[in-house]
Each structure stands twice: as C-alpha cells, then as structure tokens.
Amino acid sequence: MTRVWPSCCCGPGPAVDGRTGRDRTALFYAVSGNNERTARVLLDAGAAVDQAVVNEAVKLNNGPMLRLLLAHSRGALSAEAMGSALFSAVQQNRHAVAEVLIDGGADVNMRDPRGYTPLLLAAELGHTDTFRALAAKQAKLDVTLPNLATALHLAVRSGSEPLVQALLAKGLDPNTTGPKAYTPLHLAALHSNPALVEMLLNADARADAVAQDGSTPLHLASRHGHADTLNQLLQVKVHTETRDRQGRTALHWAASTQAETPAVGMLLSAGANPDASDKQKKTPLHLAAAAGKADAVAALFLGKARGGAKDMHGSTPLHYAAARGHDGVVKLILSAQKRKGVDERNAWRKTPLHAAAEKGHAEAVELLLGAGAKVNTLDNCKDTPLHCAARAGSRDVVRELVSWDPRQGGKANLQAVNNVGKTPLQVAESGDTQEHKDIVDIIKRKMVLIK
C-alpha cells in the first residue's frame, strides 16, 4: 500500500509538518516504518520533533532513530516530555533507548507523579538490563518511594534474582526498612522465594528483624505456610518465640494458616512452645481449632499441647471447634482429651455444647452428647443448650437435643426456665421465622401437645 504523505516535505515551514486525519506527521510515519533515510530528509527540511515521534522510536526500540531525532530536536522537547519517554523506555525494558534518552538530556533521577525514579521503576519491574544501564548513567541507588520502599525492596518483590544480586553487589543495605518497617528479607519470606532468602541471608540480612507489627520473617513464612522458606530460617537458628504486636509466635500463625503445610510440625521440632499464649491468652491450639485445621491440631497434640487451655474469655479449643462446626477437630480434641473437658465453662458459663447449639451445628452437638456432655447445663442466663438452639432457629439441633436418648446421658428438660422465665418452647415462639415456627411444632410434639 502506498503511503500518501501530507503536503510537501521538500522545504522548511508548516508544510513539512502537515498532519493526516489521524493527526500524524510525515516524520511520525517515517519513524514508525523504521525509515531512517526518509526521517533524515524530513528533519533536514525542518520537520518538528514532538513527543509522539520520540515515543514511537522508544516503542520500536530504535536507538539510532531516536538519536537522530534528539539531534534535530533543537530544544523543542521539554524536560517532562523527555522524562515521560524515559519512563516509557524503562517500562518496556528498552535499555538501549533509555541510554540514548539520558545522553540526549533526560534526567536519570527525575520523579514521576507517584514518586518513582526510572531506577525504582526498573527495580519494581525486575528489568535487570535497564537497571544496569541506569546505574551506569549515575542513577541514584539510595532513593526511596514516598512509602520508604527502596530499590532492593522493589527488586525482591519482583522476584528478580539477578537484579537483587546486582543491588547487593552495589552495596545496598540488606537490612534497610521500607513500608511497615519490612526488610527485604520480610518480603522474600512473604512471597516465598527461597533463592532470594538465601541470597539475603548470605548478605548478612538479619533473620530476626522485627517489623512495625512485631512480625519477623519467620512469622510471615509461617502465616502463609511457606515450608521451604521456614526451613531456611530455622536452619540459621532464628528465635521461634519472638512475639508480634498481638503476642503471637510463629507457631500461632502456622497453626491457623489455611495453607496445607507441615509448618506446625517443623516449628515444634525446632523447639517452639506449643502452649505459648497471645495477648488474648489464645494458644496455637485455640487458633488451629477455630480455623478447623485438623492436621495442625493433631500435630499440636503430638507436641504435647494442653487441650484444656483457656483464653481470656475462659474458652477452650473445644469451645472454638464446636462454635465453628469443625466436626473433625471436635472429634480429634475429644479423642486426645479422652473426653475430659467436655463440660468446661467459659466466662459466660457456656459449655462447648452451648456453643455448638447456638451456632446450629447439629453434628458437633451429637459428637459432644456422645462424649458425655450434659444436655441441661445452664449458662449465665440460665439457658440450656436447647434454649440456645431454639433462639437461633436451628431445627436440626433442636431435633438432636429433644430426641437424645436418656440412657446415653440424660434427657433434655423441655420445661427448663431461663432467667427471664422462658422455656425453650416460649423462646421459639418469640422468633419470627419459619424455622422458629417449625421448632415450636417439634417441641410441642415432643411434649405431646400436638400430634
């Protein structure tokens, strides 16, 4: 297809800069077609070099063309235009054209509206070749973003091993702190990059560095279930009992992570205390039970964790497992405890059976009753588990409780009165859902008040 050039391009003046319907000049089309000879003719004829033309040369990674354009720009390009082109070159990892732009007057240390310098952007994107080109052009290495992230933080987050190695070789401090007072090692642990963890440790990064929230790299690796990184940190003898601002150790976080990981066993083997309590007096077993992590619960019991430990509200791990309906964990705890503690009360004098009943977990209720839980235990409000289930509108739990065989540990007291003088039936009658109406019928049938 033959290109139709706008106007005449054989002499200086407005004609050489005529534009097509797409607002493009002849020079732009010459550049976009990598036609250096035509571009030179146009430039010699006085064609103006604008930002669109420069950006096109950057996009095409055409260093010689860009050098030609800058030589003929006659100061027409502003510092902002040159800087924009440089950031574009960095974004596209065009290290050769970045060098041409810097040689042509672009400020290698300029900041964009977000506070990035070209070098910080190269670090974030993991563009090692462009980083090297910028560093060779005297780009400052010790600059930070407004949030204090350094080039090393950004490079670690990008996962670029060559770039991290290059920054460390340039003397950047591996223990510098950035956002949240995280060190680069915190980020390597968070993103589970064993190669970078090893690189940073070999560069004397502090394995026990503490961030703003009190977390160490070990906390982060444990929280996210990164077993490889956890193993690396344990091999350098990090402190397993360091506590974060919540009073939690790495074992607390390992116990509650949803990742499938051997982290709990690894920490216990390294000497972590299975009964460490956080600021709410929760142990790792409390957190594992609440999260429904049967594998973590089993590992903690193997590590001699106390199944009857109470938190600041007097709740045991069994309370949490029952309240969340984690039936497998309920079974594990009952088995490990040999059914002891099945009627332990918390600060509101609720037993695990109350907790399961008021949350509507019928299978947990059955497991607890089968383990000998007392069906008519009263809490602070003199509610029985049946009161709790009736109030919650849980038909399945109500059926389980009212049909429990007295020979298996007692019969639910349908006439029990709580501290506001209501029986379970009256509590259900106070509800306004279909479930409450169904519960009224279930209890009345049990009382032979209706057929």
C-alpha positions as a printed Julia matrix, in Angstrom:
451×3 Matrix{Float64}:
   0.0     0.0    0.0
   1.4     3.4   -0.98
   1.62    5.94   1.87
   0.18    9.35   0.94
   2.31   11.96   2.7
   0.66   15.13   3.88
   1.59   18.25   1.95
   5.09   18.81   0.53
   8.13   17.87   2.53
  10.91   19.4    0.48
  11.41   22.64   2.34
  11.16   24.17   5.78
   7.94   25.61   7.14
   4.46   24.45   8.04
   4.14   22.15   5.01
   6.68   19.64   6.27
   4.68   19.28   9.49
   1.3    18.84   7.85
  -0.88   16.23   9.51
  -3.12   13.44   8.32
  -6.65   12.9    9.51
  -5.17   10.79  12.32
  -3.12   13.78  13.47
   0.15   12.17  12.36
   3.02   13.92  10.58
   5.17   12.57   7.78
   8.02   12.28  10.28
   5.9    10.07  12.53
   5.19    7.69   9.65
   8.85    7.6    8.69
   9.79    6.69  12.26
   7.01    4.1   12.61
   8.25    2.48   9.4
  11.87    2.49  10.65
  12.74    4.53   7.56
  15.77    6.45   8.76
  16.6     7.87   5.33
  13.19    9.5    4.94
  13.28   10.7    8.54
  16.64   12.38   7.91
  15.31   14.15   4.79
  12.31   15.42   6.75
  14.44   16.54   9.67
  16.86   18.35   7.36
  13.82   20.05   5.86
  12.88   21.35   9.31
  10.33   18.75  10.48
   9.46   19.28  14.15
  10.33   16.56  16.65
   7.42   16.14  19.07
   6.72   13.74  21.92
   4.63   11.37  19.78
   7.55   10.85  17.39
  10.0    10.23  20.22
   7.62    7.78  21.93
   7.25    5.87  18.66
  11.01    5.44  18.39
  11.1     4.23  22.0
   8.31    1.74  21.37
  10.16    0.34  18.37
  13.39    0.15  20.39
  15.16    2.03  17.63
  18.19    3.66  19.25
  19.77    5.1   16.08
  16.47    6.66  15.02
  15.97    8.13  18.49
  19.49    9.56  18.47
  18.78   11.18  15.1
  15.53   12.69  16.38
  17.12   14.12  19.52
  19.98   15.61  17.5
  17.39   17.54  15.45
  15.01   18.41  18.28
  16.57   21.86  18.71
  15.44   22.04  22.34
  11.77   21.6   21.41
  11.26   18.72  23.85
  10.52   19.73  27.44
  12.09   18.06  30.46
   8.69   16.48  31.15
   8.49   15.07  27.62
  11.99   13.63  27.86
  11.21   12.19  31.28
   7.99   10.64  30.05
   9.89    8.98  27.21
  12.5     7.67  29.65
   9.88    6.15  31.93
   8.25    4.59  28.87
  11.6     3.07  27.87
  12.05    1.65  31.38
   8.5     0.3   31.41
   9.19   -1.55  28.15
  12.66   -2.67  29.26
  14.3    -0.77  26.38
  17.69   -0.23  27.99
  19.44    0.92  24.78
  16.94    3.69  24.07
  16.97    4.64  27.76
  20.7     5.31  27.4
  20.09    7.41  24.28
  17.46    9.48  26.1
  19.77   10.11  29.05
  22.59   11.08  26.7
  20.11   13.38  25.0
  19.31   15.23  28.21
  16.67   13.19  30.06
  17.11   13.45  33.85
  18.06    9.96  35.05
  16.88   10.81  38.58
  13.62   12.59  37.82
  10.46   11.59  39.71
   7.09   10.73  38.24
   3.85   11.78  39.99
   3.94    8.62  42.14
   7.46    9.3   43.35
   9.23    6.72  41.21
  12.59    7.36  39.61
  13.45    5.38  36.46
  15.7     3.14  38.56
  12.98    2.42  41.13
  10.59    1.54  38.31
  13.17   -0.79  36.74
  13.63   -2.46  40.13
   9.9    -2.96  40.63
   9.53   -4.49  37.18
  12.59   -6.69  37.57
  14.26   -5.22  34.47
  17.89   -6.04  35.2
  19.42   -4.81  31.92
  17.66   -1.48  32.18
  18.69   -1.18  35.83
  22.33   -1.72  34.86
  22.06    0.89  32.11
  20.57    3.43  34.52
  23.15    2.72  37.21
  25.91    3.19  34.63
  24.42    6.61  33.86
  24.75    7.64  37.52
  21.21    6.93  38.63
  20.99    7.26  42.42
  20.73    3.88  44.15
  19.71    5.1   47.6
  16.43    6.71  46.58
  13.11    5.56  48.06
   9.45    5.82  47.25
   7.27    8.01  49.49
   6.4     4.85  51.46
  10.15    4.28  52.05
  10.43    1.27  49.73
  13.97    1.04  48.36
  15.15   -0.41  45.07
  16.07   -3.58  46.96
  12.56   -3.94  48.39
  11.08   -3.5   44.93
  13.51   -5.93  43.32
  12.77   -8.6   45.94
   9.06   -8.12  45.4
   9.59   -8.52  41.65
  11.33  -11.85  42.27
  14.29  -10.98  40.05
  17.34  -12.82  41.37
  19.86  -11.12  39.01
  18.56   -7.69  39.98
  18.69   -8.41  43.72
  22.21   -9.74  43.28
  23.19   -6.62  41.33
  21.79   -4.32  44.03
  23.56   -6.2   46.8
  26.78   -6.05  44.77
  26.3    -2.28  44.55
  26.29   -2.14  48.34
  22.62   -1.67  49.16
  21.88   -2.48  52.8
  20.02   -5.81  53.1
  18.59   -4.65  56.44
  17.08   -1.39  55.26
  13.45   -0.96  56.29
  10.63    0.04  53.99
   6.82    0.03  54.22
   5.6    -1.32  57.59
   9.29   -1.45  58.57
   9.66   -4.62  56.49
  13.17   -5.53  55.45
  13.84   -7.15  52.06
  14.03  -10.49  53.91
  10.49   -9.97  55.22
   9.33   -9.61  51.61
  11.29  -12.63  50.41
   9.71  -14.69  53.19
   6.26  -13.29  52.48
   6.46  -14.16  48.79
   8.27  -17.46  49.4
  11.32  -17.05  47.22
  13.94  -19.44  48.65
  16.65  -18.25  46.25
  16.24  -14.65  47.4
  16.03  -15.7   51.04
  19.37  -17.49  50.68
  20.89  -14.54  48.81
  19.83  -12.09  51.51
  20.94  -14.32  54.38
  24.34  -14.7   52.7
  24.5   -10.9   52.52
  24.06  -10.75  56.32
  20.38   -9.89  56.39
  19.08  -10.15  59.97
  16.92  -13.26  60.16
  15.14  -11.96  63.3
  14.4    -8.44  62.02
  11.2    -7.09  63.56
   8.67   -5.12  61.52
   6.24   -2.44  62.66
   3.63   -5.02  63.66
   6.24   -7.06  65.5
   6.43   -9.76  62.86
   9.68  -11.41  61.83
  10.36  -13.18  58.53
   9.59  -16.4   60.44
   6.13  -15.08  61.32
   5.42  -14.3   57.67
   6.66  -17.62  56.34
   4.59  -19.42  58.99
   1.47  -17.33  58.4
   1.47  -18.17  54.71
   2.6   -21.77  55.04
   5.85  -21.35  53.11
   7.63  -24.51  54.24
  10.8   -24.04  52.16
  11.41  -20.56  53.49
  10.53  -21.67  57.0
  13.13  -24.41  56.78
  15.79  -21.94  55.61
  15.09  -19.63  58.53
  15.07  -22.43  61.08
  18.43  -23.62  59.77
  20.0   -20.29  60.75
  18.61  -20.69  64.29
  16.05  -17.9   64.34
  14.16  -17.35  67.59
  10.9   -19.29  67.47
   9.4   -17.5   70.48
   9.55  -13.91  69.2
   6.1   -12.35  69.58
   4.38   -9.85  67.33
   2.14   -7.0   68.48
  -0.69   -9.47  69.05
   1.56  -11.53  71.28
   1.67  -14.32  68.73
   4.6   -16.54  67.9
   5.27  -18.07  64.52
   3.57  -21.24  65.78
   0.32  -19.34  66.36
   0.33  -18.28  62.72
   1.36  -21.68  61.39
  -1.48  -23.28  63.35
  -4.11  -21.01  61.84
  -2.97  -20.77  58.21
  -5.3   -22.25  55.61
  -2.35  -23.47  53.56
  -1.61  -27.17  53.52
   1.8   -27.15  55.15
   4.0   -29.05  57.62
   4.88  -25.74  59.3
   3.45  -26.68  62.71
   5.49  -29.86  62.93
   8.61  -28.06  61.7
   8.32  -25.37  64.36
   7.63  -27.87  67.12
  10.67  -29.89  66.05
  12.7   -26.68  66.31
  11.58  -26.24  69.91
   8.6   -23.91  69.58
   6.4   -23.8   72.69
   3.05  -25.46  71.89
   1.35  -23.66  74.78
   2.53  -20.1   74.12
  -0.37  -17.7   74.7
  -1.02  -14.46  72.85
  -2.48  -11.25  74.28
  -5.92  -12.85  74.38
  -4.42  -15.91  76.08
  -5.07  -17.98  72.98
  -2.65  -20.82  72.34
  -1.82  -22.19  68.89
  -4.34  -24.95  69.62
  -7.12  -22.37  70.09
  -6.31  -20.87  66.69
  -5.99  -24.22  64.93
  -9.33  -25.36  66.37
 -11.05  -22.11  65.37
  -9.64  -22.4   61.84
 -10.7   -26.04  61.53
  -7.14  -27.19  60.87
  -7.3   -30.85  61.82
  -3.71  -31.52  60.7
  -2.41  -28.69  62.87
  -4.5   -29.83  65.84
  -3.12  -33.36  65.51
   0.46  -32.06  65.26
  -0.01  -29.87  68.33
  -1.32  -32.77  70.38
   1.7   -34.81  69.27
   3.77  -31.89  70.54
   2.07  -32.18  73.96
  -0.15  -29.11  73.65
  -2.63  -28.66  76.52
  -6.1   -29.36  75.21
  -7.8   -27.68  78.16
  -6.02  -24.32  77.91
  -8.38  -21.36  78.4
  -8.21  -17.98  76.7
  -9.08  -14.62  78.29
 -12.78  -15.46  77.96
 -12.36  -18.87  79.52
 -12.96  -20.7   76.25
 -11.08  -23.89  75.41
 -10.08  -25.06  71.94
 -13.14  -27.34  72.09
 -15.4   -24.3   72.51
 -13.97  -22.83  69.3
 -14.19  -26.03  67.27
 -17.78  -26.59  68.42
 -18.83  -22.99  67.75
 -17.39  -23.09  64.22
 -18.83  -26.52  63.41
 -15.45  -28.1   62.75
 -16.61  -31.64  63.41
 -13.33  -33.34  62.54
 -11.5   -31.12  65.01
 -14.16  -31.75  67.67
 -13.53  -35.5   67.25
  -9.77  -35.03  67.49
  -9.96  -32.97  70.66
 -12.42  -35.32  72.34
 -10.21  -38.29  71.47
  -6.97  -36.63  72.57
  -8.56  -35.41  75.79
 -10.21  -38.76  76.44
 -13.48  -36.82  76.69
 -12.18  -34.67  79.54
 -13.22  -31.05  79.49
 -16.38  -31.71  77.51
 -18.35  -29.61  80.01
 -15.77  -26.88  80.63
 -17.4   -23.46  81.01
 -16.22  -20.14  79.66
 -16.72  -16.67  81.16
 -20.43  -16.82  80.28
 -20.65  -20.31  81.81
 -21.29  -21.75  78.38
 -20.07  -25.25  77.59
 -18.94  -26.4   74.14
 -22.46  -27.86  73.78
 -23.97  -24.39  74.26
 -21.51  -23.06  71.66
 -22.44  -25.69  69.08
 -26.17  -25.39  69.78
 -26.4   -21.62  69.46
 -24.5   -21.73  66.16
 -26.64  -24.5   64.71
 -24.03  -27.25  64.35
 -26.04  -30.45  64.73
 -23.22  -32.93  64.11
 -20.99  -31.24  66.67
 -23.9   -31.4   69.14
 -24.22  -35.14  68.51
 -20.48  -35.67  68.99
 -20.47  -33.74  72.26
 -23.51  -35.54  73.6
 -21.92  -38.83  72.63
 -18.83  -37.84  74.6
 -20.93  -37.31  77.72
 -21.77  -33.61  77.55
 -24.56  -32.69  79.96
 -27.63  -31.83  77.96
 -29.2   -29.5   80.55
 -26.21  -27.42  81.66
 -27.14  -23.8   82.43
 -25.16  -20.76  81.33
 -25.12  -17.3   82.96
 -28.59  -16.6   81.59
 -29.82  -20.0   82.81
 -30.19  -21.04  79.19
 -29.8   -24.72  78.4
 -28.35  -25.74  75.03
 -31.98  -26.26  73.94
 -32.8   -22.62  74.76
 -29.81  -21.59  72.62
 -30.85  -23.73  69.66
 -34.47  -22.56  69.87
 -33.4   -18.92  69.91
 -31.07  -19.46  66.94
 -33.8   -21.14  64.91
 -31.77  -24.31  64.42
 -34.25  -27.1   63.73
 -31.65  -29.85  63.33
 -30.03  -29.08  66.67
 -33.4   -28.92  68.42
 -34.32  -32.32  66.96
 -30.97  -33.73  68.12
 -31.39  -32.41  71.65
 -35.04  -33.36  72.23
 -34.55  -36.85  70.8
 -31.39  -37.62  72.75
 -31.72  -41.0   74.5
 -31.83  -40.51  78.29
 -29.85  -43.73  78.68
 -26.97  -42.01  76.93
 -26.62  -39.24  79.48
 -29.86  -37.51  80.34
 -33.0   -36.18  78.75
 -33.41  -32.59  77.57
 -35.54  -30.65  80.05
 -38.31  -29.13  77.97
 -39.64  -27.24  81.0
 -36.35  -25.57  81.96
 -36.87  -21.86  82.67
 -34.16  -19.29  81.99
 -33.56  -16.05  83.89
 -36.35  -14.24  82.04
 -38.79  -17.0   82.85
 -38.97  -18.62  79.42
 -38.9   -22.28  78.45
 -37.31  -23.4   75.17
 -40.82  -23.51  73.67
 -41.52  -19.92  74.67
 -38.14  -18.84  73.31
 -39.02  -20.42  69.95
 -42.46  -18.78  69.99
 -40.71  -15.41  70.32
 -38.99  -15.95  66.97
 -40.44  -14.67  63.72
 -39.08  -17.06  61.09
 -40.4   -20.26  59.58
 -37.58  -22.11  61.34
 -38.86  -20.87  64.7
 -42.39  -22.0   63.82
 -41.04  -25.43  62.91
 -39.19  -25.63  66.23
 -42.4   -24.77  68.08
 -44.05  -27.76  66.37
 -41.09  -30.06  67.13
 -41.14  -29.21  70.85
 -44.95  -29.38  71.1
 -44.95  -32.82  69.51
 -42.29  -33.95  71.96
 -44.45  -32.63  74.79
 -47.47  -34.38  73.21
 -49.26  -31.05  72.95
 -49.97  -31.67  69.27
 -49.92  -34.7   67.03
